[in-house]
Amino acid sequence: MKVGYARVSTEEQNLDLQIEALTEAGCDRIVTDHAQSGAKAAETREGFSEALKLLGSGDLLVVWKLDRVGRSIADLIHLLKLFEDRGIEFRSLTDGIDTTTAGGRLVFHIMGALAEFERDLIQERTRAGLRSAKKRGKRLGRPPALTPAQIAHAKAAISAKRETVTGMAEILGVHRSTIQRALGASA
């Protein structure tokens, strides 16, 4: 079965061009999403979900253009991997991607490799940035919930039995485990 999928982002946009191209491509069934943002995950769109239900192993999903399915390379790679796992072929009419051909599968794998490379580069830059910040003495992570003065005050009040851990937590507006951790760290 050959299922076409068309989507427009706003009410003012028209699906006619996409539907005409999908019909010319010989789609047995065409499902649509009207006024659905591409930023929204494809699987959460009603029409796209319907298309996925119609497709089985050996079937073909056809779109007019890649951006009708997803906005980012990562999103497209995720979807193409989902299709591959389910045995669904994929064709984008204007972008030249067709997983029913050797060349199309090559493009798919190159896209996957590029997406993985991009993720790795981002991770490397993040780690390098964190190392650099640490070397400069920058404190990483969330700021402390309590100041050293608050910790000293809590420790003194609890040690003198003027207040309980729970009572100090309420006074300072934190959870009791925050007080317990602070007292353990200052001991």
C-alpha positions in Angstrom: 0.0 0.0 0.0 1.2 3.5 -0.8 0.0 6.1 1.7 0.5 9.8 1.1 0.8 12.3 3.9 0.3 16.1 3.5 0.4 18.8 6.2 0.1 22.6 6.3 0.9 24.7 9.4 -1.9 27.3 9.3 -5.6 27.6 8.5 -4.8 29.9 5.6 -2.5 27.5 3.8 -3.8 25.1 1.2 -3.1 21.3 0.8 -4.0 21.2 -2.9 -0.4 21.3 -4.3 0.7 18.4 -2.0 -2.4 16.3 -2.6 -2.1 16.7 -6.3 1.6 15.6 -6.2 0.7 12.6 -4.0 -2.1 11.6 -6.3 0.2 11.8 -9.3 2.7 9.6 -7.4 0.0 6.9 -7.2 -0.9 7.0 -3.5 -3.7 4.6 -2.6 -4.7 6.7 0.3 -3.8 10.3 1.4 -4.1 11.5 5.0 -3.7 15.1 6.0 -3.0 17.4 8.9 -4.4 20.9 8.5 -3.2 23.8 10.7 -0.6 21.5 12.5 2.8 23.0 13.3 5.9 21.1 12.2 7.4 21.8 15.6 4.8 19.4 17.1 6.1 15.8 17.1 4.9 14.0 14.0 3.5 11.0 16.0 1.2 13.3 18.0 -0.4 14.7 14.9 -3.8 13.1 14.2 -3.3 12.6 10.4 0.3 11.3 10.8 -0.8 8.8 13.5 -3.6 7.6 11.1 -0.9 7.1 8.4 1.2 5.1 10.7 -1.8 2.8 11.6 -2.4 2.2 7.9 1.2 1.3 7.1 2.7 -2.1 7.6 5.8 -3.9 6.5 6.5 -3.4 2.8 4.2 -0.4 2.6 5.4 3.0 1.4 4.8 6.4 3.0 5.1 9.3 0.5 5.4 13.0 1.3 5.7 16.0 -1.0 8.7 17.4 1.0 10.7 16.3 4.0 9.6 19.3 6.1 6.0 18.1 6.0 7.0 15.2 8.3 9.6 16.9 10.6 11.5 20.1 11.1 14.9 18.9 12.4 17.4 16.3 11.1 17.1 14.6 14.5 13.3 14.3 14.2 13.6 13.0 10.6 16.2 10.5 11.6 14.0 9.3 14.5 11.1 8.8 12.1 13.1 7.1 9.4 14.5 4.7 12.0 10.9 4.0 13.1 10.0 3.3 9.5 13.0 1.1 9.0 12.2 -0.9 12.2 8.6 -1.5 11.0 9.7 -2.3 7.5 8.0 0.8 6.0 9.6 2.4 3.0 9.7 6.2 2.7 9.8 8.6 -0.3 10.0 12.4 -0.4 8.9 13.5 -3.8 10.9 16.8 -4.0 14.0 15.9 -1.9 15.1 12.8 -3.7 14.9 10.5 -0.8 13.5 7.1 -1.6 14.4 4.2 0.7 13.1 1.7 -1.9 16.3 2.3 -3.8 19.9 1.8 -2.9 20.7 5.5 -3.4 17.8 6.5 -1.2 19.0 4.1 1.6 22.5 5.6 1.2 21.1 9.1 1.7 19.2 7.9 4.7 22.3 6.4 6.3 24.4 9.5 5.5 21.7 11.6 7.2 21.8 9.3 10.2 25.6 9.4 10.4 25.5 13.2 10.2 22.9 13.5 12.9 25.0 11.2 15.1 28.1 13.2 14.3 26.3 16.4 15.3 25.2 14.9 18.6 28.8 13.8 19.3 30.1 17.3 18.5 27.6 18.9 20.8 28.5 16.5 23.6 32.2 17.2 23.1 31.7 21.0 23.2 29.6 20.7 26.3 32.2 18.6 28.1 35.0 20.9 27.0 33.0 23.9 28.3 32.4 22.3 31.6 36.1 21.4 32.0 37.0 25.0 31.2 34.5 26.4 33.6 35.7 24.1 36.4 39.4 25.1 35.8 38.3 28.8 36.1 36.8 27.9 39.5 33.2 28.3 38.3 30.7 26.3 40.4 28.7 24.0 38.2 25.1 22.9 38.7 22.2 24.5 40.6 23.1 27.2 43.1 23.0 26.2 46.7 19.6 26.4 48.4 21.1 27.7 51.6 23.9 30.2 52.3 26.7 29.3 54.7 25.1 31.7 57.2 21.8 29.9 57.0 23.5 26.5 57.4 25.4 27.8 60.5 22.2 29.3 62.0 20.3 26.0 61.3 23.1 23.9 62.9 23.2 26.2 66.0 19.5 26.1 66.5 19.2 22.3 66.0 22.3 21.6 68.2 20.8 23.8 71.0 17.5 22.0 70.6 15.7 25.3 69.9 14.5 23.9 66.6 14.0 20.6 64.8 15.2 19.8 61.3 11.6 20.0 60.1 11.1 23.3 61.8 14.3 24.8 60.3 13.3 23.5 56.9 9.9 25.4 57.2 11.6 28.6 58.5 14.2 28.5 55.6 11.6 27.4 53.0 13.4 24.2 51.9 12.8 20.5 52.2 14.0 18.8 55.4 16.4 16.7 53.3 18.1 19.9 52.2 18.8 20.7 55.9 20.0 17.2 56.6 22.4 17.3 53.6 23.7 20.7 54.6 24.3 19.6 58.2 26.0 16.4 57.0 28.2 18.4 54.7 29.1 21.0 57.3 30.0 18.4 60.0 
